[in-house]
Amino acid sequence: MKNIQSRKSGQKGVTLIEYALIAAIIAVALITNLTAVEAKLASTFTAIVAALP
């Protein structure tokens, strides 16, 4: 019985690590994409300001 319980608690740890890795990958993807979007927005607003009289 203890063996089954120890496997269950081990699975919780593994699941937690998997979720943490997924969250980290999503965070890195978001940061990368937001940086690219920020650069495009900055150039767009610069062009708008330059076009104003």
Backbone as JSON, one array per atom type, in Angstrom:
{
  "sequence": "MKNIQSRKSGQKGVTLIEYALIAAIIAVALITNLTAVEAKLASTFTAIVAALP",
  "N": [[0.82, -1.19, 0.0], [1.96, 1.23, 0.74], [3.74, 1.56, -1.32], [2.11, 2.17, -3.53], [1.03, 4.61, -2.7], [3.34, 6.17, -2.56], [4.05, 6.23, -5.23], [1.91, 7.69, -6.27], [2.33, 10.22, -5.07], [4.77, 10.8, -6.21], [4.0, 11.05, -8.85], [2.51, 13.39, -8.69], [4.49, 15.28, -8.31], [5.9, 15.04, -10.71], [3.92, 15.82, -12.52], [3.55, 18.45, -11.71], [6.04, 19.54, -12.39], [5.95, 19.2, -15.16], [3.82, 20.94, -15.83], [4.97, 23.34, -15.01], [7.1, 23.55, -16.79], [5.69, 23.78, -19.21], [4.38, 26.22, -18.73], [6.61, 27.89, -18.59], [7.62, 27.7, -21.21], [5.5, 28.83, -22.63], [5.59, 31.41, -21.56], [8.09, 32.32, -22.49], [7.59, 32.27, -25.25], [5.55, 34.2, -25.41], [6.9, 36.52, -24.52], [8.84, 36.76, -26.52], [7.23, 37.16, -28.82], [5.8, 39.46, -28.08], [7.83, 41.32, -27.95], [8.54, 41.54, -30.64], [6.15, 42.56, -31.67], [6.05, 44.97, -30.32], [8.17, 46.37, -31.47], [7.2, 46.66, -34.09], [4.93, 48.2, -33.59], [6.09, 50.52, -32.57], [7.47, 51.48, -34.84], [5.3, 51.95, -36.51], [3.86, 53.98, -35.14], [5.82, 55.94, -35.18], [5.92, 56.49, -37.91], [3.35, 57.51, -38.25], [3.48, 59.84, -36.66], [5.43, 61.22, -38.07], [4.05, 61.74, -40.41], [2.18, 63.58, -39.67], [1.17, 67.04, -39.83]],
  "CA": [[0.0, 0.0, 0.0], [2.84, 2.4, 0.77], [4.33, 1.71, -2.64], [1.12, 2.84, -4.37], [0.95, 6.0, -2.25], [4.56, 6.87, -2.94], [3.98, 6.46, -6.68], [0.97, 8.78, -6.49], [2.97, 11.48, -4.71], [5.78, 11.01, -7.23], [3.3, 11.52, -10.04], [2.14, 14.79, -8.48], [5.69, 16.06, -8.54], [6.19, 15.02, -12.14], [2.9, 16.63, -13.16], [3.86, 19.84, -11.39], [7.2, 19.93, -13.2], [5.49, 19.32, -16.54], [3.05, 22.18, -15.94], [5.9, 24.45, -14.88], [7.82, 23.65, -18.06], [4.76, 24.31, -20.2], [4.2, 27.63, -18.42], [7.85, 28.59, -18.95], [7.69, 27.77, -22.66], [4.5, 29.81, -23.04], [6.1, 32.73, -21.17], [9.16, 32.68, -23.43], [6.96, 32.56, -26.54], [4.86, 35.48, -25.28], [7.89, 37.6, -24.44], [9.44, 36.9, -27.85], [6.26, 37.74, -29.74], [5.48, 40.82, -27.67], [8.97, 42.16, -28.33], [8.42, 41.79, -32.07], [4.98, 43.43, -31.85], [6.42, 46.29, -29.8], [9.01, 47.01, -32.48], [6.33, 47.05, -35.2], [4.09, 49.31, -33.13], [6.93, 51.72, -32.48], [7.71, 52.0, -36.19], [4.01, 52.45, -37.01], [3.58, 55.27, -34.51], [6.82, 56.88, -35.69], [5.47, 56.87, -39.24], [2.16, 58.37, -38.07], [3.94, 61.14, -36.16], [6.15, 61.87, -39.16], [3.08, 62.15, -41.42], [1.37, 64.69, -39.17], [1.75, 68.37, -40.2]],
  "C": [[0.86, 1.26, 0.0], [3.47, 2.65, -0.59], [3.39, 2.46, -3.58], [1.04, 4.32, -3.99], [2.19, 6.78, -2.65], [4.59, 7.13, -4.44], [3.04, 7.61, -6.99], [1.62, 10.12, -6.17], [4.09, 11.81, -5.69], [5.17, 11.54, -8.51], [2.89, 12.98, -9.9], [3.33, 15.7, -8.75], [6.04, 16.15, -10.01], [5.2, 15.9, -12.88], [3.17, 18.11, -12.92], [5.03, 20.35, -12.23], [6.8, 20.1, -14.65], [4.71, 20.62, -16.75], [3.97, 23.4, -15.85], [6.69, 24.64, -16.17], [6.94, 24.21, -19.16], [4.56, 25.81, -19.99], [5.43, 28.44, -18.81], [7.98, 28.74, -20.46], [6.7, 28.81, -23.19], [4.98, 31.22, -22.72], [7.19, 33.2, -22.13], [8.57, 33.04, -24.79], [6.24, 33.91, -26.5], [5.84, 36.65, -25.28], [8.52, 37.83, -25.82], [8.48, 37.58, -28.81], [5.91, 39.17, -29.36], [6.61, 41.78, -28.0], [8.9, 42.51, -29.81], [7.26, 42.75, -32.36], [5.31, 44.85, -31.4], [7.26, 47.05, -30.83], [8.16, 47.48, -33.66], [5.44, 48.23, -34.81], [4.88, 50.61, -33.06], [7.17, 52.31, -33.86], [6.43, 52.56, -36.8], [3.71, 53.83, -36.43], [4.6, 56.33, -34.95], [6.42, 57.38, -37.09], [4.24, 57.78, -39.16], [2.57, 59.76, -37.63], [4.66, 61.9, -37.27], [5.18, 62.38, -40.22], [2.21, 63.32, -40.96], [2.02, 66.02, -39.54], [2.4, 69.06, -39.03]]
}
